[in-house]
Amino acid sequence: MLGSLVNKYNIAGPRYTSYPTVPYWNNETFSLKNWKSSLIQSFKESNSEEGISLYIHLPFCESLCTFCGCNKRITKQHGVESPYINAVLKEWRLYLALFDEKPIIKELHLGGGTPTFFSPENLKLLINGIFGQATRAENYEFSFEGHPNNTTREHLQALYDVGFRRVSYGVQDYNETVQKAIHRIQPFENVKKATELAREIGYTSIGHDIIFGLPFQTLKHVEETILKTKELLPDRLAFYSYAHVPWIKGNGQRGFDDADLPSAALKRNQYELGKQLLAQVGYKEIGMDHFALTTDSLYESMNNGELHRNFMGYTASKTQAMIGLGVSSISDSWYGFSQNVKDIESYYNLLNDNVIPVYRGHVLNNEDLVIRKHILNLMCQFETSWTIDTLYFEELPDVLIRLKEMEKDGLLLMHFNKIEVTKKGQPFVRNICMAFDLLLQRKLPDTQLFSMTV
């Protein structure tokens, strides 16, 4: 039965870290001026009550991992560190000039690239520079992505000293054949050392990222990776499908042939096996593709109805404003999105001209805001309703018609003014969200824009 559902619903679809999704942003109505206005409005409404979030993109890597779809610059020249940090701090000052009070930062995340490409001293310099004109929220959460091969005690200690208590390590898979195919040779001993060092220093939440659907990956490989993960017992896990989009990401994802990838049915079996093994260990499923121990803040936020999803993935709480700093970073004011230029040289040139380096974005209209709320509800709570008049929208009857087939397949339950995603339907929540995605439905793409949903 599962195999037939996989075949039926395995179509290209968004991961819904935003709505509208990036390919459907209306860049014609977007401008730097209206982006600034939307952010100022959001900041005034939310800074003093909940604070803001910061995402900082650190794009440099010493080698190319062929599974990676992130914006990165491959180099072994560490002289790039200081100029980049100075540019990020310049961008931050341009944003600070928009606000009439100090930002209160509730969440801060360093992503990449490889944040631990940067020296501990430079990472500390970056964070201290950010807080030269900002304060920490009472219940702040700072996190970073660490590469197990180069995250040292000094990295962990330096970031701990400036407030970081959560680190996420990219594991992917422990099998050597798979690691060679994705150009990510990473022995278990390296992950073990990095995990134990973080615990020893005092980090309270350690995450591992595991990917299924990788080239040459078998069910046995997934089982062995999770059994090794059990030995280290990270507080949370991202266990997600490899997004194969070489037509977007270029040569980085052409390090192997499409024929080397597992079939859709095998991928779903990998996921189901992984879920079963993780449940046996004590992990609880959080939203889509995420798992946590009951002692982790992500599990607590799900139980409290506070789980949120944005361009950083799932977060334990919501802030209305999220500012992205660095090349390719995306910002979210709730009323609008913006994305920075992706080329480092263009990024530097705009900052030299004292221009916030965005190049595209979207201003949300009333319909966008309503649909965004429904999709967030589905992704974070596996249900949504329109009991409140403001959450009803004109095309809702059409959405419910599109969901009828999924209801027949047992993926969701329909009520008079509410739908609930069943356990059976949770792996297909992206498909359910697509029924609500009015922009996608009105203009189905001529070419494949997204990875497959399974």
N, C-alpha and C positions, 0 to 999 in steps of 0.2 A: 504493500500500500504506500509506504513512504517513497519507494522508488518511482511510482507512478506520479505522485505529487511533485517530486523533484523534477521529473521530465515536463510536467505541466506548467510549473511556476518558475522554472529556471530561465529567466529572461533578464535582459540588461535593465538595471535600475539604480537609482541614487542610494547613497548610504544615509542621507538625511541628517547631516551635521548642520544643515541650514534649510530654511524654506523662505523664499524660493531658492532652489539649488543653483549653483553658480552658472551653468549653461543657460539658465532662463532669467538671469539678471537683465534688467532694462538699463543698459548703459547710456541710452539716449537721454533719459530723464535724470541721469546722475551727474553730479558735478562735485568738485572739491568743496565748493561753497555750501551746497546743501548737505554734504556729508558732515562738515563742521557744525552746521546748525543742528542736525539731528543728534550729534554727540553732545553738544552743549546742553540741549534740552534733556537728554537722558542723564547726563552728569548731575544737573541741578535736581532732578527728581529722585535720584537714587544714591548719590555718593554718601550723604550723611547717614542714611538708613542702612544700606547694605554694602557700601563700598563698590569697587570696580575690580575687574580681572585684567591681568596683563599676560599676553603671550609674546615671548621673544624668540624669534627664529634665528638659530645659529647654524648656517648652512654648510660649514666646511666638514669634509670627510677625507681621510687619508687614502681610502680605497672605495671602489664602487661595489655596492651590493646590488645584484641584478634583480632582486625582487622588489626593490624600493621604488615607490612612486613619489617621493618627496622632492622638493626643490633643494638641490645641493650643488656644491662646487668641490671637485676633487683636487686636492693639493696636499703636498707634504711640507709646504713652506709656511711655517708658523708665524712668519712676519706679518701675515694677514690679520692676525688677531687684534692688535691695538687699533689699526684704522677702522676696523669694523665696529669695535666697541665704541669708539668715539662717535661713529656715525649713528649708532643706535641711541646713544645718549643725546645726540643733537636732535634726533627725531622726537625723543621723549620731551625735550625742552620746547619744541614747537607745539606739542600737544598741551603741555603745562600752561603755555601762554593763552590758551583758550578758556581756562577755568578760573573762577574767582575765589577758589579755596583749594587747599591741599587735597590731592586725591588720597582716599583711604583704600589701600590695596588689600583685597580679601583673598584673591587667588593669583598666583604667579606661576607660570610654567615655562620652562626652557625646553624647546624642541629643536629638531634639526632635520637633516644634517646630523652632526655628532656634537652635542654640547661639550662633552668631555674631550673634544679636540683642543679646546681652549685650556690654558694653564689654570690651576687653582687660583693663582694670584689675579689673573685677568677676570675670571668669573666673579671673584669677590669684588674687584674694582667695578664691574658692571652693576652688580646688585647694590653696592653702596652708592653708586652714582644715581641709580633709580630712586633710592630713598633719601637722597639729599634734599628733595622737595616733595616727599610723600610720607605717609605714615602707614603702619600696619593695622589692619582691622583686628578686633579683639579675638576672633576665631579664624585667623588666617590659615591658608594652606598653600605652601610652596612646594613645587615638585619639579623634577627634571628627568630627562631621558639619558640614561647612562649606557655606554658601550662596555660590556663586561671585560673586554680585552684591554681597555685603557682607562677604566675608572679606578683611580688610585685612592689610597687612604687619604692622601692630601686633598684630592677633589672632594671626597665625601665630607671631610672635616671642614674645609673652607666653606662649603655651601651650608653645612649644618650650623656653622657659626653665624651665618646671616639669616637663619630662620627656616631652612629647608628641612622637612621631616618626611618627605616622600620621594622615592626614586623608583623609576621603572626601567627594567633591563630588557633589551630586545634579545630573546632567546631563539625564536623561530622554530628550530628543530635541532635535535642533538645528533642526528645521523650524518655521518661523514660524507656520504654520497650526495645527500640533499644539500649539505653545507657547501660542497664544492660547486654544485650547480648554481647556487645563488651567490657564490663568492663571499661567503661569510663563515670562515673557519673559526670555530669558537668552542673549545673543549668544555665539558661539564665542569672541570676543575676551576676554570676561570669564572664561570657564573657562580659557582659555590663560594669562591673567595670573595667576589664582589658583594654577594648577598650577605655573607657573614660579617664582612667589614662594616656594611651599613648598619646591621643590627648592633654590632659592638659599639659603634659610635653613638647610637641612640635614635636612628630613624624608626618611626612608628608604623610606617606603611611602605612595604616593598612590593613592587609589582613585577610580573614577568609577562612578556608578550610571546604568544605561541601562535604559529600560523599553520593552517591546514590547506591542502590544495597546491602545495609546492611541487616543483618538478621532481620526478622519481620518488615522491613520497608515498608510502604504503600505509595500510592500517597498522602494521606492526611498528612502523616508525613513530606514528602518533602515540601508540600505547607506550612505547619505550620512553618517549619524551615526557609524557605525563607522569610515568612512574618515577623518573628522575626528578621531576618537579616536586613530587610528593616528598622526596627527601629534604628539600629545602623549604617547603611550605610557605611560599610567598603569601602576603596578606590579600592580594588581589591578582587577577589574571585577565588579560585580554586574549581570547581564543577565537580567532577570526579567519575568514577566508582570504586567501591571497587574491588581490585585485589585479587581474591581468589586463592591463590597458596599454600595450606597447604602441598603439596608434596615437596615444596622447604623450606618453613618457619617452618615446624615442628608443635609442639603442640600449638604454639602461635595462630594459626588460626584454631584450633580444639575445640574452646570453644562453638561451636554450630554445628548443623548438616547441611549438604548441603541442606536438604529439607526445612530448615528455610530461605533460601535465595530467593529473588524474582526471577521470571522467566526472561529470556532475554527480552521478550516482555514488561513485567512490568518495567524492568530497563530502557528500551528505553523510555517508557511513562513517567517515573520519570524524565528522562533527558529532554525530550521535554517540560514537564510542567515547570520544573525548568528554562529552557532557556526562555520560554514565560514570566514567572513571573519576571525574572531578567531584561529582555528587558523593561518591563513595568516600572520598577524602574529607568531605565536609564543606565544599564550596557551594555557595548559593548563586543561582543565575541572576544577573542584574541587567535589566534591559536586554539589548541585543549584543551577543558575543562577549559579554563581560561577566566575570565571576568573582566572588569575594568571600572570605571567611566572615563569620557572623560578628567578629570583633572589629572589622574594618569600617571606616566611616562611610564607604560607598553602600554597604549593606544597610547601615543605620539610616542613611538618607532615603533609600528605597522604601524602607518600612515607614518612614515618617512622611512619605509623599513629597520629598524635597529633591529627588533625583532630577538632574538637569542634563541637557545635551547641547553642545555647541561645537565650534570648530576644534576644540581641544578634546572632543569625545564626551564621555560621560563624566560629570562632575558632581561632587557631593552637595553642592548648593548652587543657587542661581544668583548671578549678578546681572543687572539690566545692561550695563555697559562693559564691553570687553575690547580693549585696545591691543592690536597686534603691532609689534615693532619688528623691524628687520625685513629683508627681502622676502617677497611673496606672502607675508603675513596678512591675515584677514582680520578685520575689526568688525564689531557688531554693536550698534547702539540700541538695538531692539527695533528702532524705527528705520534702520538702514544698515547696509553692509558696505565695506570698502576693502579693496585688496591692493597691497603695495606692488610696485614693479618687481619683476622676477630677476632682472639682471643687476648684478652688484654694481657695475659701473654706472648704470642709469640711476640707481638708488643713491649713489654718492653724488652724482651731478645735481640731482634735484635738491638734496639736502644742502649742498654748497650754495644753492640759490634760495635757501630758506623756505623751501616748498615741502609740505608733507607729501611723501612720495607715493601717493595712490594713483592707480591708472584705470581702475574700473570699480563699479559698485552698483548698488540697487537701493532705491528708496521704496519702502514697503507702503502699499496703500491699505485701505481698510480690509479689503478681501484677503490680501496677503497675511495680515495680522491674525485674522480668524483661522485661516488654513494652517498657519504656523502653529497656533495653539493646539489644534487637533493633532497635527503630526507629532508635536512634542509629547502630548498626552499618550499617544500610541507607542512612541519609542521609549518613553520613560515609565509608563504605568500600565501599558498593554490594554488600555481602554480609553474611550473618550465619549463625551456626551454633549448634548445641546439643550440641556435643561434651562440654561440661561439664554435669554433671547439674543444676547450679543454673540453667541456662538452658533446661532443658526445662520445659514447662508443660502442664497437662492438656488444654487445647484446641488444642494444636499440630496434631494430625491434621486438625481442622476448618479451620485456617488453610491447611494444605497443599492441601486440597481446593479452597479458594477461589482458590488460586494456579494451579491446573491449567490454566485457560483462558489465563492470562498466559504460562504455559510453552509452550502450543501456539502462541501468537502470537509466540514468540521473545523475550519480554521478560525472561526469567530462565532460569537453569539450576538444576535440582533434583538434589541429591546425597543420599546416605543420611542425612547429618546436617548439611546445609548448603545454602543457596541463594545463587546469585550473580546479580546484575543484569547483563544484557548491555548493550553499547553501545546497542543498539536500545531497550532497556528503560529506560535512564537518564532520558529525558524523562518517564517514567511512574512514577518512583520513589515519588511520593506515593500513587499507586494501589496499589502493592505494599505500602507501609506500612499502608494502610487495611485490608488483609487481616489484619494483625497487631493492629489496633486493636480489642481486645475490647469496650471500652466503646462504641465506635461501632457495632460489629456487633450488640451486644445491644439497643441502643436507637437505631435509625436515626431521625434527626430528622424531625419532622413538617413543618418549614419549613427553608428553605435557610439554613444557618449559616455556610457557608464560600464562598470564591471557587471558581471552576472550576479543575480541575487543569491544564488546558491553556490 
